């Protein structure tokens, strides 16, 4: 084989780009005559913040529910790290490394911060005390909860044993984010994380999201707040009429363009832009 042939062969070999850590193809979901998902596609790349936007009734909530196991699609394929997964419940998705921060936070106000951090996955003492008497290892849970909160800069929470109902809205959201970051080994999904917060608390939550991203966890952000979306997102998934109609980059489009594409006033780009 000549040198020219060798070079030609190397040139013809495609170079594989980064693979999605979480993807979906052809998702379908119907409720009678109502179509919630109509061959919807989705791709989340490693280490990115992907915003999902869409008008009310566009189907973005159904999409997220399918990804986190809260809803089983009628058809389609979901892949995590390139392997097909079939989540039948949110617990299965959590065990696979997908954590979700819901809009209502899913916290128990009467329980302490540490108890909420480990809610549903409490640690028990070793030996007979844990195996037989099922005593909780509260000292270890308190220590780990403090470490996770400190990692995300939530130092304003002084007492790890204070009840969640005594915290501000931003602090509660911080606890929910810290819990997701602590146990989400693959993906963190955040549903309207700043919807009920003031300006200062919203700013802290956005900083928390960037901190989580810097730790290497990709984030799916569902939000109606366009300034927040354009500030933190690497790519924006636009959902309309039950399917993905475009993926754009904030630096290439304005907020007005995104809203126009989302509502149908502007034709979407010819094809979904590939992640770099």
VEXVORO-185942 format. One record per residue: residue in one letter; x, y, z of N, C-alpha, C, O in turn. Coordinates in steps of 0.1 Angstrom, whole numbers, plus 5000, padded with zeros to 4 digits. Example, Ala and Ser with C-alpha at 12.3 -4.5 7.8 and 13.67 -1.06 7.14 Angstrom:
2
A513249435078512349555078513249675078514249675085 S512849785071513749895071512950005079513450115080 
//
This chain:
276
X500949885000500050005000500950125000501850145008 X500650224991501450344990501050435001500050425008 X501950545003501650645013500350715010499550745019 X500050744997498850814993497650734997496650785002 X497750604995496550514998496350515013495250515018 X497450505020497350505035496650635040495750635049 X497150755035496550875039495050885035494250935043 X494750835023493350835019492450745028491350785031 X493050635032492250545041492050615054490950595060 X493050685059492850755072491850865071491050885080 X491950935060490951045058489550995057488651065062 X489350875051488050825049487450775062486150755063 X488250745072487750685085487150795093487750895097 X485850785096485150885104485650895118485950785124 X485751015124486151025137484851045146484151135145 X484750945155483550945164483551065174484651085180 X482451135175482451245184481951195198481751075200 X481751275207481251235220479851175219479051225212 X479651075227478351005227477451055238477951095249 X476151065235475251115246475251025258475350905257 X475251085270475151005282473750955284473450855290 X472751035280471351005280470651045267470751155263 X469950945261469350975248468050905247467750805255 X467150955239465850885236465550905221465951005215 X464950805215464650805201463150755199462850645204 X462350835192461050785189460150765200459250675199 X460250845211459350825222457850855218457650965212 X456950775222455550795220454750775233455050675240 X453750855235452850835246451550905243451451015239 X450450825244449150865242448250845254448350745261 X447350945257446350925267444950935260444451045259 X444550825255443350825247443650895234444450845226 X442950995230443151075218444151185219444551245210 X444651205232445651305234447051255232447351155238 X447851315224449151275221450151355229450251475227 X450751295239451751365248453151365241453851465242 X453551255236454851245229454551185215453951085214 X455151255205454951215191456251195185456851275178 X456851065187458151035181459251135186459951195178 X459251165199460151255205461551205206461751085209 X462551285203463951255204464551345215464051445218 X465751295220466451365231467851325232468151205230 X468751415234470151385236470751475246470651595246 X471451415256472151495266473651455266473951335267 X474551545263475951515262476651525275476151595284 X477751455277478451465290478951605293479351675285 X478751635306479251765311478551885307479151995308 X477351885301476651995296475452025305474951945312 X474952155304473652185309472752205296472952295288 X471752115295470852115284469552175289468852105297 X469052285284467752335288466752285279466952265267 X465552255285464452205277463352305279462852335290 X462952365267461852475268460752435259460952355249 X459552485262458452455254457152525260457152545272 X456252545252454952615257454252515265454552395265 X453252565273452452475281451652375272451152415262 X451752245275451152145267451952095256451552015248 X453252135255454152095244454651945246455051885236 X454551895258454951755260456351745267456851635269 X456851855272458251845278458151775291459051705295 X457051795299456851725312456851575309457351495317 X456051535299455951385296457351335292457651215295 X458051415284459451365281460351345293460951245294 X460351435302461151425314460651305323461451235328 X459351295324458851175331459251045326459550955333 X459351035312459850915306461250895309461650775311 X462050995309463550985311463850945326464850875328 X462950995335463350965349462450855355462450825367 X461750775347460950665351459650685357458950595362 X459150815357457850845363456750805354455550805358 X457050785341456050745331456650655321457850675317 X455950545317456450445308455950485294454750475292 X456750515285456350545271455750425264456050315267 X454850455254454150345247455150285237455050165234 X456050365232457050315222458350405223458250515229 X459350355217460650435217461750365225461450275232 X462950425224464050365231464750475239465050585234 X465150445251465850535260467250465263467250345266 X468350535261469650475264470350565274470350685274 X471050495283471850555293473250495291473550375292 X474250585288475650545285475650445273476450355273 X474750465264474750385252473950255253473850185243 X473550225265472850095267471350125269470950205277 X470450045262468950065264468550035279469049945285 X467750125283467150105297465650115296465050175287 X465050045306463550035306463150065321462849975328 X463050195324462750225338461250205340460350255332 X460850135351459450115354459050205366457850205370 X459950275372459650365383460850465385461950435380 X460550575392461650665395462750605403463950645402 X462450505412463450445420464450365411465650375414 X463950305400464950235391465850335384467050315382 X465350455381466150555375467150605385468350635381 X466750625397467650675408468850575410469950605411 X468450445410469450335411470450335400471650295401 X469950385388470850385376471750515376472550525367 X471450605385472250735386471550855381472250955379 X470250855379469550975374468751025386467850965391 X469151145390468451215401467651335396468051405386 X466451355402465551455397465151555408464851505419 X465351685406464851785415463551845410463551915400 X462451805417461151845412460851985416461452045425 X459852045409459452175412458952195426459152305432 X458252095431457752105445458852055455458552035467 X460052025450461251995458461151845464462251785466 X459951795467459851655472460651645485461251545488 X460551745494461151745507460051725517458951765515 X460451675529459551655540459851765550460951765557 X458951865551459251985559459551955574460452025580 X458951855579459051825594460451755597460851755609 X461051695587462251625589463451715589463351825583 X464551675594465851755594466451755580466051685571 X467451845578468151855566468851715563468751665551 X469451655572470151535570469151425567469451335558 X468051415574467051315571466451325557466251225550 X466351455552465851475539466851435528466551385518 X468151455532469251425522469251275520469551225509 X468951195530469051045529467650985529467550865532 X466651055526465251005526465150895516465350915504 X464750775520464550665511465850585509465750475503 X466950625515468150555514469050575527470250595526 X468350555538468950575551470050475553469950365548 X471050525560472150435564471950375578471650445587 X472250245579472050185592473450145598474450135591 X473450135611474650105618475149965614474349875610 X476449945615476949815611476749715623476449745634 X476749585619476549485629475149455633474249495626 X474949395645473549355649472649485651471449475649 X473249595655472449715658471749755645470549805646 X472349745634471749775621470949665615469849685610 X471549545615470949435608469649375616468749345609 X469749375629468649325637467749435642466549425640 X468349535649467549635655467249755645466449845648 X467949755634467649845623467849995628467050085624 X468850015636469150145641469950225630470750175623 X469550355628470150435618471450495623471750515634 X472450505613473750555616473650715614474150765604 X473050785623472850925622474151005621474151105614 X475150965629476351045629477051045615477551145610 X477050925608477550925595476750995585477251075576 X475450985586474551065577474651215579474751285569 X474851255591474951405594476351445588476351555582 X477351365590478651405584478651415569479151515564 X478051315563478051315548477151435543477451495533 X476051455550475151565545475851705546475751785537 X476651725557477351845559478451855548478651965543 X479151745545480151755534479551785521480151865514 X478451735517477851755504477351905504477451965493 X476751955515476352095515477552185514477452295507 X478652155520479752235520480452235506480952345502 X480352125499480952115486480252215476480952265467 X478952235478478252325470478152465475477352545470 X478952495486478952625491477752665500477552785501 X477052575505475852605513476252615527475752545536 X477152715530477652725544476752815553476952825565 X475652865547474752945555473852855563473252905573 X473852725560473052635568474052585579474952505577 X473752635591474652605602474352475609475252395612 X473052445611472652325619472052225609471052245604 X472752115608472352005598471151935604470451865596 X470751955616469651885622468451975623467351925628 X468452095618467252175619466252135608466652075598 X465052145611463952105602463952185589464352305589 X463552125578463552195565462552305565462752405558 X461452295573460452405573461052535578460352635577 X462152535585462752655590463652725580464152835583 X463852665569464752725559464052815549462852805548 X464852905543464252985532464052905520464452795519 X463352965510463052895497464352855490464452745485 X465352945490466552915483467352815490467952725484 X467352805504468052705511467352565509468052465508 X466052565508465352435506465752385492466052265490 X465752475482466152435469467652385469467952295462 X468452455477469852405478469952265484470852195479 X469152235494469152105499468751995489469351895488 X467752035481467251945470468351925460468551805455 X469052025456470152015446471251935452471851855445 X471651965465472751895471472451745471473351665469 X471151705474470851565475470951505461471451395460 X470551575451470651515437472051505433472451405427 X472951605436474351605433475051495441476051435436 X474551465453475251365461475051225456475951145457 X473851205451473451065447473351045432473250925428 X473351155424473251135410474551115404475351205403 X474850985400476150955395476250975379477350985374 X475050995373475151005358474451135354475051205346 X473251165358472451275353471651345364471151275373 X471551475364470651545373469651625365470051695356 X468351605368467251665361466651765370466351735382 X466551895366465951995374464752055368464852115357 X463652045374462352095369461952225375461652235387 X462052335367461752475372462352505385461552535395 X463652495387464252515400464152655406464352675418 X463952755397463852895402462452955402462253075404 X461452865399460152915396459552995408458853105406 X459752955420459053015432460053095440459853125452 X461253135435462253195442462453345438462053385427 X462953425448463253565445464553575437465153475433 X464953695434466053725426467353665432468153605426 X467553695445468853655452468853505453469953445451 X467753445456467753295458467953225444468553125443 X467353285434467453225421468853235416469353135410 X469553345420470953355416471853245423472753185416 X471553215435472253105442472052975436472952895435 X470752945432470452815426471252805412471652695409 X471252915404472052905392473452875394474152805387 X474052935405475452915408475652765413476652705409 X474652715420474652575424474752485411475452385411 X473952515401473852435389475252435382475652335378 X475852555382477152565375478252485384479152425378 X478052485397478952405405478852255403479852185402 X477552215401477352075398477952035384478451925383 X477752125375478352105362479852085362480452005356 X480452175370481952175372482452045378483551995376 X481551975386481851845392481751735382482051625385 X481351765369481251665359479851605356479751515348 X478851655364477551595362476751675352476551795353 X476251615341475351685332474051715338473551635346 X473451825334472151865339471151895328471451945318 X469951845331468751875322467951985330467451955341 X467852095324467152205330465852235323465852275311 X464652215330463352255324462952385330462852405342 X462752485321462552625327461752705316461952685304 X460952795322460252895313461053035314460653125307 X462053035323462753165325463853175314464953115316 X463653255304464553265293465853325297466953275292 X465953425305467253485309468053375316469353375314 X467453295325468253195332468753085322469853045323 X467853045313468152945303469352995295470352915293 X469353115290470453165281471653195289472753205283 X471553205302472753235310473553105313474853105312 X472852995316473652875320473652765310474452675312 X472752755301472652645292473752645281474152745276 X474252525278475152505267474352485254474852535243 X473252415255472352395244470952405248470652385260 X470052435239468652445243467752355234467752365222 X467152265240466152165234464852235233464252265244 X464252255221462952325220461952215216462052145206 X460952205225459852105224458552175219458152275225 X457952105209456652165205455852055199456251965191 X454552055203453551955197454051805199453951725191 X454651785211454951645215456351595210456651475211 X457151685203458351635198459451745198459151865200 X460651705197461751805196461751855182461851785172 X461751995181461752055167463052125164463352155153 X463852145175465152205172466052195185465552185196 X467352205183468252225194469152335189469852325179 X469252445197470052555193471052585204470952535215 X471952675200472952725210472652865214472352945205 X472752905226472453035231473253145223472753255221 X474453115220475353215214474953245199475353345193 X474153155193473753165179472353225177471953265166 X471553225188470153275187469853375198470453365209 X468853455196468453545207467253475214466753375210 X466953535226465753485233464453495225463653415226 X464353605218463153625209463153515199462053465196 X464253475193464253375183463853235189463053165183 X464353215201463953085208462453075211461852975209 X461853195216460453195218459653185205458653115205 X460153245195459453235182459453095176458453045171 X460553025178460652885173459752795182459052705177 X459752825195458952745204457452765202456652665203 X457052875198455552905195455152885181453952885178 X456052855172455752835158455752955150455452955138 X456153075155456153195148457353205138457353275129 X458453125142459653125134459952975130459852885139 X460252955118460552815114461852765121462752845122 X461852645126463052595132464152575123463952565111 X465452565127466552545119466352415111465552325115 X467052405099466752285091467052155097466452055093 X467952155106468252025113468852055127469252165130 X468751955136469251975149470751985149471451905143 X471252085155472652115156473352005164472851985176 X474351955159475051845167475851915178476352025177 X475951835189476751885200478251875197478651785190 X478951965202480451965200481151935213482351925213 
//
